[in-house]
Amino acid sequence: MRRWNGWGNTDIQIKLPPKGLYLLQDLLGEGQIQPDYPLEKLLQRIPDSRLPQHPLISFDPKLRLDHAHGQSLPDWIRLRGGTLERFPDGVAQPATIEEVQEMLQFAADNDIIVIPFGGGTSVVGHLEVPLVQRPVLSLSLQHVNRLIDLEPENLLATFEAGVRGPDLEKQLNSEGYTLGHYPQSFEFSSLGGWVLTRSSGQQSKYYGRIEQLFAGGEILTPQGALQLLPVPASAAGPDLRQLLLGSEGRIGVLTKVIVRISRLPEKDDIHAVFFPSWDEAREGVQELAGSFLPLSMVRLSNPKETMVNLAFAGHERQLRFLGQYLRMRGVPPTQACMCLIGFIGSQRMVRNVRREALSILRRHHSVSVGKSIGKVWKKNRFRSAYLRNTLWDLGYAVDTLETAVTWDKVNSTMAAIEKSIESCMAQWNESVHAFSHLSHVYRSGSSIYTTYVFRLAETPAETLSRWKMLKQAASQAVVGCGGTISHQHGVGVDHKQYLKAEKGPLGISTLQHIFSHLDPDQRMNPNKLLP
């Protein structure tokens, strides 16, 4: 069963090793544990619905609560603290595309706002209910989740957009194929959500980001259905598929998604190497990114993140031996940078690529430690998000942000982001611990993914106020360094005020005109994406 006020299923609990807790207490002080607001009281505060009756619409208070938020830190603060104030007036759960069409017509006939709902995993406010006079309907695609067609000859598959990651992969794997798209939210997020937020998976270096995997489909707009053909290439004017990607529900409801699939690989291994310093690590990874080697991933943690990852991992005996080995090989523990590298393909290809990749990294004084760390990471890669529950219960809040810049700006941008965050809460005599990794590398640059941890305040309002200050400082640092405001999580409400710096005034007005043409009544997920 899903947690109503946290991440994931209730039967999964991740314990923080003593070493990890001691590290947090040393860096931030003892956590300020706050009581959770009772579910029963929150349900009692949900107002009466403004929607007309319809057989496909539920007015159940718990269902309305579950569809009133995503998984952003502000969402958590409002849920845990009982300050969530806006709820959809009802939740529609259509089971077919025809019923989705019926719901959109019902919304048009009754002047209803529609918020498309996939897996509910947004971390930037895509699902926030707007403060408007019109009634708001959450349109869940949970049951619109079937495999429509599999085309082995074309390496294409057509799914209904509500299919969740595990169900999608299970159906493809049974036929010997994979999409290979594994975001952190893989277990709960939907294919449609991936497309509409321009998602990036952990192995996107090999399989591609969602914009490379998205081949076409169908979106139902207030002006009619828009069909996007899965041609392999076209010079017939601007590609309308790019218009849909990252549109965040502003132009309609995505119902069918055609994706490019791959045959299951013979080998899919993750190796770990350690570097003695950040500069050598960054230079090695940059050379690797430009090598054209078919790697599935390159994930490089800076020294602060490496320290946190090892402290949170447990297995103290094994880690003690690892530390001794690295010191013997000239890697000082306080400066060590861990890098995970994915090798994928046939056995022969993996063997040859691994030899060449490790040869490149050795020129930058890397120390290879084999597959054991990679196996553990791969086994638990979707469970690390559960640490958010654990840390909150211990009195700490966790949030993340990400950007992407060219290689010449990676060091300065990462330093600016971490500095902006860590200097933010001095006025409260509080500390913040920020650490980063390069999660996706490209020939011309890299993403930067930063995590920061701070103590909960005495009230939900104060915790939210502090988060807003941290978010603003970090976002201004990103914009000031010339980075994108979002590499993989979309814009939502949390990032929209910074979009103008990236798109420019003419770009913003162009998007506004497109959205107004397809949704003249501003019915579809308003107040998201555009400032």
C-alpha positions as CSV (number, residue, x, y, z in Angstrom):
1,M,0.0,0.0,0.0
2,R,1.3,3.5,-0.9
3,R,2.2,5.9,1.9
4,W,-0.3,8.7,2.1
5,N,2.3,11.3,3.3
6,G,5.6,10.0,2.1
7,W,7.5,8.0,-0.6
8,G,6.6,4.5,-1.8
9,N,5.0,1.5,-0.1
10,T,4.4,1.2,3.6
11,D,6.0,-2.2,3.8
12,I,9.5,-0.9,2.8
13,Q,11.5,0.7,5.6
14,I,15.1,1.8,5.1
15,K,17.2,2.0,8.2
16,L,20.0,4.6,8.5
17,P,23.2,2.9,9.7
18,P,24.6,4.4,13.0
19,K,27.6,5.9,11.1
20,G,25.2,7.8,8.8
21,L,23.2,9.2,11.7
22,Y,26.4,10.2,13.6
23,L,27.5,12.0,10.4
24,L,24.3,14.0,10.1
25,Q,24.3,14.9,13.8
26,D,27.9,16.1,13.5
27,L,27.2,18.2,10.4
28,L,23.7,19.5,11.3
29,G,23.0,18.8,14.9
30,E,20.4,16.4,16.3
31,G,17.3,16.2,14.2
32,Q,14.2,18.2,15.2
33,I,11.5,15.6,15.1
34,Q,8.0,16.9,14.4
35,P,4.8,15.0,14.9
36,D,2.8,14.1,11.8
37,Y,-0.6,15.6,11.3
38,P,-3.3,12.9,11.6
39,L,-4.8,11.6,8.3
40,E,-8.3,11.7,9.8
41,K,-8.1,15.5,10.7
42,L,-6.8,16.3,7.2
43,L,-9.7,14.4,5.6
44,Q,-12.2,16.3,7.7
45,R,-10.9,19.6,6.3
46,I,-11.5,18.7,2.6
47,P,-14.3,21.0,1.3
48,D,-17.4,19.9,-0.5
49,S,-17.0,19.3,-4.2
50,R,-18.1,21.9,-6.7
51,L,-18.4,19.3,-9.5
52,P,-21.6,18.0,-11.0
53,Q,-22.2,14.3,-10.6
54,H,-20.8,11.9,-13.2
55,P,-20.5,8.0,-13.0
56,L,-16.7,8.2,-13.7
57,I,-16.0,10.8,-11.0
58,S,-15.3,9.8,-7.4
59,F,-15.7,12.3,-4.5
60,D,-14.0,10.1,-1.9
61,P,-12.0,12.4,0.4
62,K,-9.0,10.1,0.6
63,L,-8.9,9.8,-3.2
64,R,-9.1,13.6,-3.5
65,L,-6.3,13.9,-0.9
66,D,-4.1,11.4,-2.8
67,H,-4.5,13.4,-6.0
68,A,-3.9,16.8,-4.4
69,H,-0.1,16.6,-4.4
70,G,3.1,15.1,-5.8
71,Q,6.3,14.2,-4.0
72,S,8.1,17.6,-3.8
73,L,9.4,18.8,-0.5
74,P,6.7,21.5,-0.2
75,D,4.1,18.7,-0.8
76,W,5.7,16.7,2.1
77,I,5.8,19.7,4.4
78,R,2.1,20.5,3.8
79,L,1.1,16.8,4.2
80,R,3.1,16.1,7.3
81,G,2.3,19.4,8.9
82,G,-1.4,19.4,8.0
83,T,-1.3,22.7,6.0
84,L,-2.4,21.4,2.6
85,E,-5.3,23.6,1.6
86,R,-6.2,22.9,-2.0
87,F,-7.8,19.7,-3.2
88,P,-9.3,18.6,-6.5
89,D,-13.1,18.6,-6.5
90,G,-13.2,15.0,-7.7
91,V,-11.1,12.3,-9.3
92,A,-12.0,10.6,-12.6
93,Q,-10.5,7.2,-13.2
94,P,-11.4,6.3,-16.8
95,A,-10.5,2.8,-18.0
96,T,-10.4,3.5,-21.7
97,I,-9.3,6.2,-24.1
98,E,-13.0,6.7,-25.0
99,E,-13.7,7.5,-21.4
100,V,-10.9,10.0,-21.3
101,Q,-12.5,11.7,-24.2
102,E,-15.8,11.6,-22.4
103,M,-14.2,13.3,-19.4
104,L,-12.7,16.1,-21.5
105,Q,-16.0,16.7,-23.1
106,F,-17.7,16.8,-19.7
107,A,-15.0,19.3,-18.5
108,A,-15.7,21.5,-21.6
109,D,-19.5,21.4,-21.1
110,N,-19.2,22.4,-17.4
111,D,-16.2,24.8,-17.5
112,I,-13.9,22.5,-15.4
113,I,-10.2,22.7,-14.9
114,V,-8.4,19.4,-15.7
115,I,-5.2,18.2,-14.1
116,P,-3.8,15.0,-15.8
117,F,-2.5,12.6,-13.2
118,G,0.0,9.8,-14.0
119,G,2.0,8.3,-11.2
120,G,1.9,11.3,-8.8
121,T,5.7,11.4,-8.4
122,S,6.3,15.0,-9.5
123,V,8.9,16.9,-7.4
124,V,8.4,20.4,-8.8
125,G,4.7,21.0,-8.2
126,H,3.1,19.7,-11.5
127,L,0.0,18.5,-9.5
128,E,-0.6,21.5,-7.4
129,V,-4.3,22.5,-7.4
130,P,-4.7,26.1,-8.6
131,L,-6.6,28.6,-6.6
132,V,-9.4,29.3,-9.1
133,Q,-13.2,29.8,-9.1
134,R,-13.8,27.0,-11.5
135,P,-14.0,23.4,-10.2
136,V,-10.9,21.2,-10.6
137,L,-10.9,17.6,-11.8
138,S,-8.0,15.3,-11.4
139,L,-8.0,13.0,-14.4
140,S,-6.1,9.8,-13.4
141,L,-4.6,7.7,-16.2
142,Q,-3.9,4.8,-13.8
143,H,-6.2,2.3,-15.6
144,V,-5.4,3.5,-19.1
145,N,-2.3,1.3,-19.1
146,R,-2.5,-1.4,-21.8
147,L,0.1,-2.5,-24.4
148,I,-1.6,-1.7,-27.6
149,D,0.9,-3.0,-30.2
150,L,4.4,-4.5,-30.4
151,E,6.2,-4.2,-33.7
152,P,9.4,-6.3,-33.5
153,E,10.4,-5.6,-37.1
154,N,10.3,-1.8,-36.4
155,L,11.5,-2.0,-32.8
156,L,8.4,0.0,-31.8
157,A,5.8,-0.5,-29.1
158,T,2.6,1.4,-28.5
159,F,1.3,1.8,-24.9
160,E,-1.5,3.6,-23.3
161,A,0.1,6.5,-21.5
162,G,-0.9,5.6,-17.9
163,V,1.3,2.4,-17.8
164,R,3.8,2.5,-14.9
165,G,7.5,1.6,-15.3
166,P,7.5,-1.9,-13.8
167,D,4.4,-3.0,-15.8
168,L,5.8,-1.6,-19.0
169,E,9.1,-3.4,-18.6
170,K,7.4,-6.6,-17.6
171,Q,5.4,-6.7,-20.8
172,L,8.4,-5.9,-23.0
173,N,10.8,-8.2,-21.2
174,S,8.4,-11.1,-21.7
175,E,8.9,-10.7,-25.4
176,G,12.7,-10.1,-25.2
177,Y,12.7,-6.3,-25.3
178,T,13.2,-3.3,-23.1
179,L,12.6,0.4,-23.2
180,G,15.6,0.9,-20.8
181,H,14.2,4.1,-19.2
182,Y,14.8,4.0,-15.5
183,P,14.3,7.3,-13.6
184,Q,14.6,7.3,-9.8
185,S,10.8,7.2,-9.7
186,F,10.6,4.2,-12.1
187,E,8.5,2.0,-9.7
188,F,5.6,4.5,-9.5
189,S,5.9,7.0,-12.4
190,S,4.1,6.6,-15.8
191,L,5.1,6.6,-19.4
192,G,3.0,9.6,-20.1
193,G,4.6,11.5,-17.2
194,W,8.1,10.7,-18.5
195,V,7.2,12.2,-21.9
196,L,5.4,15.3,-20.6
197,T,8.4,16.2,-18.3
198,R,11.2,15.2,-20.6
199,S,12.5,12.6,-18.2
200,S,15.9,11.1,-18.2
201,G,16.6,7.6,-17.0
202,Q,19.7,6.3,-15.2
203,Q,20.9,4.4,-18.3
204,S,20.1,7.1,-20.8
205,K,23.7,7.3,-22.1
206,Y,22.9,4.0,-23.9
207,Y,19.2,3.9,-24.4
208,G,18.6,7.7,-24.7
209,R,16.6,10.2,-22.8
210,I,12.8,10.1,-23.3
211,E,13.0,12.5,-26.2
212,Q,15.1,9.9,-28.1
213,L,12.7,7.0,-27.0
214,F,9.5,8.9,-27.8
215,A,8.5,8.1,-31.4
216,G,4.9,9.4,-31.6
217,G,1.4,8.9,-30.3
218,E,-1.8,10.7,-29.6
219,I,-2.8,13.6,-27.4
220,L,-6.3,14.8,-26.9
221,T,-6.4,18.6,-26.8
222,P,-9.4,20.8,-26.2
223,Q,-9.2,21.6,-29.9
224,G,-9.2,17.9,-31.0
225,A,-6.9,14.9,-31.2
226,L,-3.3,15.5,-32.4
227,Q,-1.8,12.4,-34.0
228,L,2.0,12.2,-34.1
229,L,3.4,9.7,-36.6
230,P,6.4,7.5,-35.6
231,V,8.5,8.2,-38.7
232,P,12.2,7.5,-38.1
233,A,13.2,10.9,-39.5
234,S,11.5,13.8,-41.3
235,A,12.3,17.2,-42.9
236,A,8.7,18.2,-43.1
237,G,8.9,21.3,-41.0
238,P,9.1,21.6,-37.2
239,D,8.7,18.3,-35.4
240,L,5.4,18.5,-33.4
241,R,6.6,15.7,-31.2
242,Q,9.0,18.3,-29.6
243,L,6.0,20.5,-28.9
244,L,4.5,17.7,-26.8
245,L,7.7,16.8,-24.9
246,G,7.9,18.7,-21.7
247,S,4.5,20.3,-22.1
248,E,3.4,19.2,-18.6
249,G,-0.3,18.7,-19.4
250,R,-0.7,22.2,-20.7
251,I,-2.0,21.2,-24.1
252,G,-4.1,18.1,-23.4
253,V,-4.1,14.6,-22.2
254,L,-1.6,12.2,-23.7
255,T,-3.3,8.9,-24.3
256,K,-1.1,6.8,-26.6
257,V,2.7,6.7,-26.6
258,I,4.8,5.0,-29.3
259,V,8.3,4.2,-28.1
260,R,11.5,2.9,-29.6
261,I,12.5,-0.3,-27.9
262,S,15.7,-2.4,-27.8
263,R,16.4,-6.1,-27.5
264,L,17.4,-7.2,-24.0
265,P,21.2,-7.0,-23.6
266,E,23.3,-10.0,-22.9
267,K,25.3,-8.2,-20.2
268,D,24.4,-5.2,-18.1
269,D,27.1,-4.6,-15.5
270,I,27.9,-1.6,-13.3
271,H,31.6,-1.2,-12.2
272,A,32.9,1.2,-9.6
273,V,36.2,3.2,-9.7
274,F,37.6,5.7,-7.3
275,F,39.6,8.8,-8.1
276,P,42.1,10.6,-5.7
277,S,40.7,14.1,-6.4
278,W,37.8,15.8,-8.0
279,D,39.8,17.5,-10.7
280,E,41.2,14.1,-11.9
281,A,37.8,12.6,-11.7
282,R,36.1,15.3,-13.7
283,E,38.8,15.3,-16.4
284,G,38.6,11.5,-16.6
285,V,34.9,11.4,-17.0
286,Q,35.0,14.2,-19.5
287,E,37.4,12.2,-21.7
288,L,35.2,9.2,-21.3
289,A,32.1,11.1,-22.3
290,G,33.8,12.2,-25.6
291,S,35.1,8.7,-26.4
292,F,32.0,7.4,-28.2
293,L,32.2,4.2,-26.2
294,P,28.7,2.6,-25.8
295,L,28.3,3.0,-22.0
296,S,25.0,2.8,-20.3
297,M,25.8,5.3,-17.5
298,V,28.6,7.4,-16.0
299,R,27.8,8.6,-12.5
300,L,30.5,10.6,-10.7
301,S,30.1,11.7,-7.0
302,N,32.1,14.5,-5.6
303,P,34.0,14.0,-2.3
304,K,31.1,15.1,-0.1
305,E,28.6,12.8,-1.8
306,T,31.1,9.9,-1.8
307,M,31.5,10.4,2.0
308,V,27.7,10.5,2.6
309,N,27.1,7.5,0.3
310,L,29.6,5.3,2.1
311,A,28.4,6.4,5.5
312,F,24.8,5.6,4.6
313,A,25.7,2.3,3.0
314,G,26.3,0.3,6.2
315,H,28.5,-2.8,5.8
316,E,31.2,-1.2,8.0
317,R,33.6,-4.1,7.9
318,Q,33.7,-4.2,4.0
319,L,34.0,-0.4,3.9
320,R,36.9,-0.5,6.3
321,F,38.7,-2.9,4.0
322,L,37.8,-0.7,1.0
323,G,39.3,2.4,2.8
324,Q,42.5,0.5,3.5
325,Y,42.8,-0.6,-0.1
326,L,42.2,2.9,-1.5
327,R,44.7,4.5,0.9
328,M,47.3,1.9,-0.2
329,R,46.6,2.8,-3.8
330,G,47.0,6.6,-3.2
331,V,43.3,7.6,-2.8
332,P,42.9,9.7,0.4
333,P,39.5,9.0,2.0
334,T,38.6,12.6,2.4
335,Q,39.1,13.4,-1.3
336,A,37.9,10.2,-2.8
337,C,35.4,10.4,-5.7
338,M,33.4,7.4,-6.5
339,C,32.3,6.8,-10.1
340,L,29.8,4.1,-11.3
341,I,30.2,3.1,-15.0
342,G,27.7,1.0,-16.9
343,F,28.8,-1.6,-19.5
344,I,26.1,-3.1,-21.6
345,G,25.7,-5.2,-24.7
346,S,27.1,-8.6,-25.8
347,Q,29.7,-10.3,-23.7
348,R,32.4,-9.5,-26.3
349,M,31.4,-5.9,-26.6
350,V,31.3,-5.4,-22.8
351,R,34.7,-7.0,-22.4
352,N,36.3,-4.7,-25.1
353,V,34.5,-1.5,-24.0
354,R,35.4,-2.1,-20.3
355,R,39.1,-2.6,-21.2
356,E,39.1,0.7,-23.2
357,A,37.1,2.7,-20.6
358,L,39.2,1.6,-17.7
359,S,42.4,2.4,-19.7
360,I,41.1,5.9,-20.2
361,L,40.3,6.4,-16.5
362,R,43.7,5.0,-15.4
363,R,45.4,7.8,-17.1
364,H,43.6,10.0,-14.5
365,H,44.8,7.8,-11.6
366,S,41.5,5.9,-11.1
367,V,41.4,2.8,-9.0
368,S,39.0,0.1,-10.1
369,V,37.2,-1.9,-7.4
370,G,35.1,-4.2,-9.7
371,K,31.4,-4.9,-9.7
372,S,30.5,-5.5,-6.1
373,I,29.5,-1.9,-5.3
374,G,27.7,-1.6,-8.7
375,K,25.7,-4.7,-7.9
376,V,24.6,-3.2,-4.6
377,W,23.7,0.1,-6.2
378,K,21.7,-1.6,-9.0
379,K,19.8,-3.8,-6.5
380,N,18.9,-0.7,-4.4
381,R,18.7,2.0,-6.9
382,F,15.0,2.6,-6.6
383,R,15.1,2.3,-2.8
384,S,17.3,5.2,-2.0
385,A,14.3,7.5,-2.3
386,Y,12.9,5.7,0.8
387,L,15.6,7.4,2.8
388,R,13.5,10.6,2.6
389,N,11.0,8.9,4.9
390,T,13.7,7.7,7.3
391,L,15.4,11.1,7.5
392,W,12.2,13.0,8.0
393,D,11.3,10.7,10.9
394,L,14.7,11.6,12.4
395,G,14.0,15.3,12.1
396,Y,15.7,16.1,8.7
397,A,14.4,17.4,5.4
398,V,16.0,16.3,2.1
399,D,15.6,17.9,-1.3
400,T,17.4,17.8,-4.7
401,L,17.9,20.0,-7.7
402,E,19.6,19.5,-11.0
403,T,20.9,21.4,-14.0
404,A,23.2,20.8,-17.0
405,V,26.1,23.0,-18.2
406,T,28.9,22.7,-20.7
407,W,32.2,21.1,-19.4
408,D,33.9,24.5,-18.9
409,K,31.2,25.4,-16.4
410,V,30.9,22.2,-14.4
411,N,33.3,23.0,-11.6
412,S,32.2,26.6,-11.1
413,T,28.5,25.8,-11.3
414,M,28.7,22.9,-8.8
415,A,30.7,25.1,-6.4
416,A,28.2,28.0,-6.8
417,I,25.2,25.8,-6.2
418,E,26.6,24.2,-3.1
419,K,27.9,27.5,-1.7
420,S,24.6,29.2,-2.3
421,I,22.7,26.5,-0.3
422,E,25.2,26.1,2.5
423,S,25.4,29.9,3.2
424,C,21.6,30.3,3.2
425,M,20.6,29.5,6.8
426,A,23.2,31.3,8.8
427,Q,20.6,33.8,9.9
428,W,19.0,31.0,11.9
429,N,22.3,29.6,13.1
430,E,21.4,26.5,11.2
431,S,23.6,24.4,8.8
432,V,22.8,22.7,5.5
433,H,24.8,19.9,4.0
434,A,24.9,19.9,0.2
435,F,26.6,17.4,-2.1
436,S,26.6,16.6,-5.8
437,H,27.2,14.1,-8.6
438,L,27.3,14.2,-12.3
439,S,24.5,11.9,-13.2
440,H,24.4,12.2,-17.0
441,V,27.4,13.0,-19.1
442,Y,27.4,14.3,-22.7
443,R,30.1,15.1,-25.2
444,S,29.7,18.8,-24.6
445,G,28.8,18.9,-20.9
446,S,27.1,17.2,-18.0
447,S,24.2,17.4,-15.7
448,I,24.8,18.3,-12.0
449,Y,22.5,16.7,-9.4
450,T,22.7,18.3,-6.0
451,T,21.2,16.9,-2.8
452,Y,20.9,19.0,0.4
453,V,19.8,18.1,3.9
454,F,18.7,20.4,6.7
455,R,16.9,20.2,10.0
456,L,13.2,20.6,10.2
457,A,12.1,23.8,11.9
458,E,9.7,24.1,14.8
459,T,6.6,24.7,12.5
460,P,5.7,23.6,9.0
461,A,5.4,27.2,7.9
462,E,9.0,27.9,9.1
463,T,10.3,24.8,7.4
464,L,8.6,25.8,4.1
465,S,10.0,29.3,4.4
466,R,13.5,28.0,4.8
467,W,13.0,25.7,1.8
468,K,11.9,28.6,-0.3
469,M,15.0,30.5,0.6
470,L,17.2,27.6,-0.2
471,K,15.4,26.9,-3.5
472,Q,15.7,30.5,-4.6
473,A,19.4,30.8,-3.8
474,A,20.2,27.6,-5.6
475,S,18.0,28.5,-8.6
476,Q,19.6,31.9,-8.9
477,A,23.0,30.3,-8.8
478,V,22.0,27.9,-11.6
479,V,20.7,30.8,-13.8
480,G,23.7,33.0,-13.0
481,C,26.1,30.2,-14.2
482,G,24.2,29.8,-17.4
483,G,22.7,26.4,-16.6
484,T,19.3,25.0,-17.5
485,I,16.8,25.3,-14.7
486,S,15.8,21.7,-15.1
487,H,17.8,18.8,-16.6
488,Q,15.3,16.0,-15.9
489,H,12.4,16.9,-13.6
490,G,10.5,19.5,-15.6
491,V,9.4,23.0,-14.6
492,G,6.0,22.7,-12.8
493,V,5.5,25.6,-10.4
494,D,8.8,25.5,-8.5
495,H,11.0,26.5,-11.6
496,K,8.6,28.5,-13.7
497,Q,9.8,32.0,-12.6
498,Y,13.3,31.1,-13.9
499,L,12.2,29.8,-17.3
500,K,12.4,33.2,-18.9
501,A,16.1,33.3,-18.4
502,E,16.5,30.2,-20.5
503,K,13.8,30.8,-23.2
504,G,13.8,34.6,-23.4
505,P,10.7,36.8,-23.7
506,L,10.0,35.8,-27.3
507,G,10.3,32.1,-26.4
508,I,7.9,32.5,-23.6
509,S,5.4,34.4,-25.7
510,T,5.7,31.8,-28.4
511,L,4.8,29.0,-26.0
512,Q,1.9,31.1,-24.6
513,H,0.5,31.5,-28.1
514,I,0.8,27.7,-28.8
515,F,-0.9,26.8,-25.5
516,S,-3.6,29.4,-26.1
517,H,-4.3,28.0,-29.6
518,L,-4.7,24.4,-28.3
519,D,-6.4,25.3,-25.0
520,P,-8.1,28.6,-25.5
521,D,-10.1,28.4,-22.3
522,Q,-6.9,27.6,-20.2
523,R,-8.6,24.4,-19.0
524,M,-5.5,22.1,-19.0
525,N,-3.3,22.2,-15.9
526,P,-3.1,26.0,-15.7
527,N,-0.4,27.9,-13.8
528,K,2.3,25.3,-14.6
529,L,5.4,25.7,-16.7
530,L,5.0,29.3,-17.9
531,P,5.6,32.3,-15.6
